[in-house]
Amino acid sequence: MATPRALRGVARPRVQTVGELLAELDDGNLRIELDRTGAAEWSEHRKHLLLDSILRGWPIGPLYALVAEDGRRTVVDGGRRLGTLREFTANELDVDGRLTPHSDSLSDIDSKTYQDLSSGLRSAFNDYPVVVIEFDGIAQEDIRPALFRINDVDRMSAAQRRMVEAGKFGEQIRELTSSAADWGLTTERIGFSNVSLFYEDVLGRVIVAVEQRDLRVAGSDSAPLAARLRAGHPAPPDVYAAVSDALKSLVARPELAEPAVRFSKATLASWLLLMVYAQRQFGPGVEHYVGYLMEWLEPQRRRLAAGLDLDSEPPFRGEPMADLPAADLLVVFNDRAAVETMTSESLCIRDAVLWMFLVAVGGVPTLDRPPVPQLLVLHDQIRNSADLESVAAAVHAVEWGRWA
């Protein structure tokens, strides 16, 4: 009986000193790969904590390395730790001797760089032992799931765990995430990081919604979403291209340079779904109206969330939705962006609110093309009462979420 492929890989521990590992980095026999787990970049404080642990002789956890056929190794988890150590020996990072618990010996070397340490301390640092777990014979596509299981990332949702093992579909999502970083999908620009695969989770949901022409399947309560992730086959090229183009248009918008325009995971999903469908129905020119709306709506909804009043009038451009109860709808949007954020109902409610605002600011060239006729019915139902209950009932009544 043949051994399953996933069982043929070998993981073995090996102990090396910091000095040996850094020497291998310098001669090219060891390299650092970009993080596969979606962890955020390290802060200076976290780097100082690592140095502090080593100088105290405390454990820092193992590195994980993939061994190639020629014997060269690639660090696939722990690269930031190794990079920090190299940064320290290059005198680009100093010691923080004020960290707790207090140590007189560390206090004495506060703000010192590697070259400023005594020869004895440098030797102790270089001789510090590090456990390296070597993967030999494991397939590339198996590495990422293995790392998550080893590190027990229990903060991930069930959908996020499924994304890790979503086959070719998961590879597409990771490829898109990597490209999006060049377009502006970063913590500084959108307001949250990719810890726990937040970017991949959003993009996976959006692609499934576009593929099935129904944003309700993107909900966390959606059985079709779970089934799609289990299937793992790649999204069709036209679907992937539509989401890719919309994501690039969205995160590259100049409005995101404003500090008051920042997304959460929930609002990124909603703005991206709006951009995909709007571009599909009305062409690429609609992205300017989406940006125009975003520039007003995001700061104003944040003001309401903070208990403040609107400080500017909505930029509505006449009929047919000039009488939208803007503040009330933003309250509804905020509620569904803070509670049950990724359920099918919340996705539909936020999407409907954004679409009504897009029509109100003149972002659609015709009132005859879907989904505008459906929005006009929705508008009539909530014009005089736009609390959460009435909006939810109206969204359900018009069966919002299914794309034409």
C-alpha positions, -999 to 999 in steps of 0.1 A, spaced: 0 0 0 14 34 -10 22 59 17 1 90 15 21 120 1 14 141 32 31 115 54 63 112 34 78 145 46 103 145 75 105 171 103 136 169 124 151 192 150 186 206 149 203 229 173 225 257 160 240 288 176 229 323 166 264 329 152 262 298 129 228 308 116 239 344 108 270 331 91 248 308 69 227 338 60 257 357 49 271 329 27 237 321 11 232 286 25 203 299 46 177 324 34 146 340 49 113 337 31 84 361 34 61 351 63 36 324 53 13 329 83 1 365 76 17 379 108 21 417 111 55 434 108 74 435 141 75 467 162 107 480 177 94 470 211 89 434 200 124 433 186 138 446 219 119 418 238 136 392 216 170 406 224 161 408 260 151 372 261 184 360 245 205 382 268 187 367 298 191 332 284 154 326 280 140 304 252 128 321 220 110 293 203 122 272 172 127 283 137 112 262 108 132 257 77 125 239 44 155 219 31 161 219 -6 176 190 -26 210 208 -27 210 211 11 203 248 13 176 258 37 148 284 37 134 297 70 96 296 64 86 305 100 107 326 124 122 348 97 114 379 117 133 366 147 163 358 126 161 391 108 160 409 141 192 391 152 209 401 120 198 437 125 213 437 160 247 423 149 247 450 121 244 476 148 211 488 135 192 479 167 202 486 203 194 470 237 165 482 258 177 477 294 145 491 309 123 461 303 108 442 332 116 423 352 144 446 361 180 434 356 210 454 368 232 438 341 208 447 313 203 482 327 240 487 324 239 480 287 208 501 279 210 517 244 242 498 236 245 482 201 262 449 194 296 465 188 294 483 222 290 450 242 319 434 260 336 406 242 321 382 267 285 393 261 290 392 223 303 356 226 273 347 248 250 362 222 267 344 193 267 311 212 230 312 222 214 279 210 184 280 186 163 249 177 157 247 139 130 223 128 139 211 93 112 201 68 126 176 43 105 162 15 73 181 23 54 195 -6 53 233 -10 15 234 -7 16 215 26 40 239 43 14 266 51 -12 242 67 16 225 87 28 258 101 -6 268 113 -11 234 130 23 236 146 17 271 159 -19 264 169 -34 295 156 -66 292 175 -75 329 170 -85 320 134 -121 315 125 -133 282 110 -135 299 76 -100 312 79 -87 278 88 -104 264 57 -88 291 36 -53 278 47 -62 244 31 -83 256 2 -61 242 -26 -57 261 -58 -84 286 -47 -63 294 -16 -33 299 -38 -52 324 -59 -62 343 -28 -26 344 -15 -13 356 -49 -39 384 -50 -30 394 -14 6 396 -24 -1 418 -54 -25 440 -34 3 450 -10 20 468 -39 -13 486 -46 -18 498 -11 -34 470 9 -13 477 40 -19 485 76 -9 521 72 -33 527 44 -64 507 53 -63 505 91 -58 468 99 -32 441 93 -33 407 79 -30 389 113 -51 358 112 -54 360 74 -79 389 75 -70 400 39 -74 364 26 -106 360 44 -122 391 29 -109 384 -6 -120 347 -5 -155 358 5 -157 384 -23 -145 360 -50 -171 334 -40 -198 361 -41 -188 372 -75 -184 337 -88 -219 327 -77 -234 362 -84 -249 364 -49 -232 382 -21 -252 363 5 -230 332 -1 -201 353 13 -216 353 48 -201 334 77 -234 316 81 -232 304 45 -231 267 38 -221 274 1 -190 293 13 -178 264 34 -185 240 5 -166 262 -19 -135 264 3 -135 226 7 -137 221 -30 -106 242 -35 -107 245 -73 -96 279 -87 -120 307 -95 -126 313 -133 -102 338 -149 -129 364 -155 -140 363 -119 -104 366 -106 -97 394 -130 -129 413 -119 -120 411 -82 -84 419 -89 -92 450 -110 -118 462 -84 -94 457 -55 -66 477 -73 -91 505 -81 -102 506 -45 -70 505 -25 -52 527 -49 -78 555 -45 -62 588 -33 -90 591 -7 -73 564 13 -44 588 20 -68 607 43 -64 595 79 -102 595 84 -107 570 56 -99 536 71 -115 502 66 -122 475 90 -125 439 78 -162 443 74 -162 476 56 -134 465 33 -156 436 22 -185 460 16 -166 486 -4 -149 459 -25 -182 442 -33 -197 476 -43 -167 483 -65 -168 449 -82 -205 451 -91 -205 488 -99 -176 483 -124 -193 453 -139 -226 472 -144 -214 507 -153 -178 504 -164 -145 516 -148 -155 552 -147 -177 545 -117 -146 541 -95 -143 579 -92 -178 582 -78 -171 554 -54 -140 573 -42 -160 606 -40 -187 588 -18 -160 571 3 -143 604 10 -175 618 26 -191 586 40 -162 571 59 -153 601 81 -190 609 87 -199 574 98 -169 574 122 -181 606 137 -215 590 144 -198 560 159 -180 583 182 -212 600 193 -207 631 173 -230 647 147 -223 650 110 -201 679 102 -209 682 65 -240 676 44 -241 645 22 -230 653 -14 -263 643 -30 -270 654 -65 -308 657 -69 -333 630 -77 -342 602 -73 -327 598 -38 -319 633 -26 -342 627 4 -323 598 18 -321 599 56 -283 600 55 -275 600 93 -300 572 100 -286 550 72 -250 555 85 -261 544 120 -276 513 104 -243 507 84 -222 512 116 -244 487 135 -240 461 108 -202 468 107 -199 462 144 -223 433 152 -225 400 133 -203 418 107 -199 389 82 -233 373 83 -253 372 51 -278 397 65 -251 422 76 -234 420 42 -266 426 24 -276 456 46 -243 473 43 -242 467 6 -277 481 1 -269 513 21 -237 519 0 -256 514 -32 -284 539 -22 -257 565 -14 -239 558 -47 -271 565 -66 -277 596 -45 -243 611 -54 -249 606 -91 -227 576 -94 -249 556 -119 -253 568 -155 -288 553 -159 -317 543 -136 -327 514 -158 -298 491 -154 -297 467 -124 -295 470 -95 -310 506 -96 -346 496 -102 -344 473 -72 -329 502 -52 -357 525 -61 -382 501 -46 -359 498 -15 -358 536 -12 -395 539 -13 -398 514 16 -373 531 39 -376 568 30 -397 576 61 -382 551 85 -346 541 83 -339 522 115 -322 488 115 -354 469 117 -371 487 87 -340 485 66 -334 448 73 -371 441 64 -369 461 32 -336 445 21 -352 411 27 -384 421 8 -365 430 -23 -343 400 -21 -312 422 -21 -279 405 -28 -285 384 -59 -267 400 -88 -283 404 -122 
